[in-house]
Amino acid sequence: MSRKNYIYNVKPVFNPPKSDKKRSSFIEYAMKKASEVDVARSTLNYTLLAINPETGSILPRFRRLNEHRACAMRAMVIAMLYYYNMESHLVEASIEKLSDQCGLSTISKLGNKSITRASRLISDFLEPMGFIKCKKEKTKFSSNYTPKKIFLTPIFFMLLHIPKSKINEYLFEYKKNSEVLKIIEKKIFISFSDIKIILNLDEKSAKNKILNALINFYTAHELTQIGPQGLKKKINIEYNNICNLYKG
């Protein structure tokens, strides 16, 4: 991309990889909200005080968004949401990756890449305004910029008019689904075909089926360590888990 193209790229757009997996319902919802509101002209951009992230002091002479930076922000907000991890609040993409996929990176005639437009938006605006928090990453390689981990803050979602209650609702559902997946992983010693059979058996027959699966799954030494009472407890737990998961 030439310097000329950089200048005239007035409306950068986030283009996610086509091969990526489907995002969660919350991410899709948040990205839709981000496309419906003008995050670059939010009242928050003018009412919040800009804070120096290193010293914590107020920045008295703070540079607000010009139109070029506003356009970059609109694309970057959607990109950050796309890679957002709800549990860790981490944006699971580097600044370079975000810059590339938003069309903000430039290549000089000598072939050197610059992500200045994206990195300055982050360090000079998004972070001081409190929309994100950044943590410097240690790297063994020399570079023109310092890699950073980006974390989205509650104020970030205020830009999108998403209430905290909505985030908590999706987070609860996410954790609930994660627990279901963990239960499924624990069932790995029982095949899905056996589970279907177990569901159609009476309790005594079903528990005998689970007992046989456990005997085949554990070694003789492990079964000795578990003991009769421990084995009985495992059978009851697995039976209840299967019933709750597949019948519930």
Residue pairs with C-beta under 8 A, 6 or more apart in sequence:
1 9
1 105
1 106
1 107
2 106
2 107
2 109
3 106
3 108
5 106
6 106
6 117
9 103
9 104
10 67
10 68
10 71
11 71
12 71
12 72
12 74
12 75
12 102
12 103
12 104
13 75
13 102
13 103
14 75
14 76
14 78
14 79
14 82
14 101
14 102
15 101
15 102
15 103
16 79
16 82
16 101
17 101
23 31
23 82
24 86
24 170
24 174
25 170
26 86
26 167
26 170
26 171
26 174
27 81
27 82
27 84
29 162
29 170
30 81
30 84
30 157
30 160
30 162
31 78
31 81
31 82
33 160
33 161
33 162
34 74
34 77
34 78
34 81
34 159
34 160
35 78
37 159
37 160
37 161
38 74
39 73
39 74
39 77
39 159
39 160
40 65
40 69
40 70
40 71
40 73
40 74
41 70
42 159
44 129
44 155
44 158
44 159
45 64
45 65
45 129
46 64
48 129
48 130
48 155
49 58
49 59
50 58
50 59
50 62
50 128
50 129
51 57
51 58
51 59
51 128
51 130
52 58
52 59
52 128
53 127
53 128
53 133
53 134
59 128
62 128
63 124
63 125
65 73
65 125
68 117
69 120
69 121
69 125
72 102
72 104
72 117
72 118
72 121
73 121
73 125
73 126
75 102
75 103
75 104
76 98
76 102
76 104
76 118
76 121
76 122
76 126
77 156
77 159
77 160
79 93
79 98
79 101
79 102
80 91
80 93
80 98
80 132
80 150
80 152
80 156
81 152
82 93
83 91
83 92
83 93
83 97
83 98
84 90
84 91
84 92
84 152
85 91
85 92
86 167
86 170
86 171
86 174
87 171
87 174
87 175
88 151
89 151
89 152
89 153
90 149
90 150
90 151
91 98
91 132
91 149
91 150
91 151
91 152
93 101
94 147
95 115
95 118
95 119
95 122
95 145
95 147
95 148
95 150
96 105
96 113
96 115
96 118
98 104
98 118
99 105
99 115
99 117
99 118
99 119
100 115
102 118
104 115
104 117
104 118
105 113
105 114
105 115
105 117
105 118
106 113
106 114
106 116
106 117
107 113
107 114
108 114
114 144
115 145
119 145
122 132
122 134
122 148
122 150
123 134
126 132
127 133
127 134
129 155
130 153
130 155
131 152
131 153
131 155
131 156
131 159
132 150
132 151
132 152
132 153
132 156
133 150
133 151
133 153
134 148
134 149
134 150
134 151
135 148
135 149
135 151
136 146
136 147
136 148
136 149
137 146
137 147
137 148
137 149
139 146
139 147
154 164
157 164
157 167
180 245
183 241
183 245
184 245
186 238
186 241
187 195
187 238
187 241
187 242
189 213
189 214
189 216
189 217
190 198
190 210
190 213
190 238
190 242
194 209
194 213
195 242
195 246
197 209
198 206
198 209
198 210
198 239
198 242
199 206
199 242
199 243
199 246
199 247
201 209
203 239
206 239
206 242
207 235
207 236
207 239
210 235
210 238
210 239
210 242
211 231
211 235
214 223
214 231
214 234
214 235
214 238
215 223
218 226
223 231
226 234
